[in-house]
């Protein structure tokens, strides 16, 4: 189970947990240690991650900022493996599993719900 600690300056992370920082909130959740290093083998592994968390990771590999257009899309959950490569291919992979679409608009990639 996730524990969100808004406004907390620090949090203790135990073995088998990961911490994510978003603004002033720290989220501590269980993790699979082998998944944390999957990027070294060219993969991103997710277990029930929100699309906003996935997009945050994809932005590390994109020359253009990837932005979520709506809150419905950002709350979608994704479980799976994404092979690190061209951003368009990684987004196409997500689109095959989630009701989203992406488009190149004004120097950025916009992701929005397709429903």
N, C-alpha and C positions, 0 to 999 in steps of 0.2 A: 504494500500500500504506500502511496505517496504521502509525504508530509510537506506541506507548503508552509514556509515560515516568512511571511511578509515583513519587511523592514528589519530583518535580522542581519546583523553584520557578519556573522559567522555561524557555521553549523558543523557538527561532528559527523563525519562520514565513516561508517564501519566497513569492514571487509564485506564484499558482495553488494555494496551500495554505490550509487553515483549521485553527484550533485549537479544541478543545472541552475544557473543564475540568470534571471530575467528581470531587469530593472533592479528593484530592491528586494525581490523575493528569491529565496533559495528553496529549490525543490529537491528533496532527498528521496530516492526511490531505489528499489532493488535493481540489480543489473546482472548481466551474464558477463563475467570477466573476459571470456574469450571474444565476445562481441565487441568489447571496447577497443580491441586492437585489430579488428577485422579490416579497418581502413588500410592497414599496412599491406594487406593481401589484395587490396583493390575493391573492397566491398564495404557497404554501409548496412548494418543489421539493425532492424527495429522490431520491437515487441510492443504493440499497442501505443506507439508514439503518435502524438498529434501531428497533423500536417504542418503546423507552425514549427514544431521541433525539427521535422524533416527538412523543411525549407531553410531553416537556420543552418543546417549542415550543408545543404546544396549550395548555399551562397558562398561557401569556402572554395568551391570549384568553378564558380561562374565569374566571367568578366563583367557581366551586367547584373545589377541587383535583381533578385527575385523577390517579388512582393505579393503578399496575399491580399486579394481585393475585398473579401468578405469574411465575416466571423464564422459563418456556416462552414466554409471551406477550411478555415484554420482549425476548427474543432474536430474535423474528421480524423479517424484513427487508422494507422497503417501498421501492419505486421508483415515483414518480408525482408528481402535482401535486394539492395540496389547495387549494381556493378558501377563503380566509379568510372566515368568517361565523359563523353560530350553531354553537356547539360540538357540539350534537347532530347537526347536518348533517355536520360535519367527521368526527365519529366514525362516522357511518353510512357515509360514503365509505370509511373504512378498513375497516369491517366487510364491505364488498362485495368487498374484495380479500384480506383476511386472516382466518384462523379465530379471530376474537375476538368477544366480546360485551361490552356495557357496560351498567351499571345505576346508578341514582342511589341511593346508600345513605348514610344518616346525614350528609347535607350534603356529600357528596363523590361523584365519579363514579368507579366502580370498573371497570377494564378487566381482563378475564381471558380465558384461552384457552377456545375453545368446543369443543375436542376433548379 
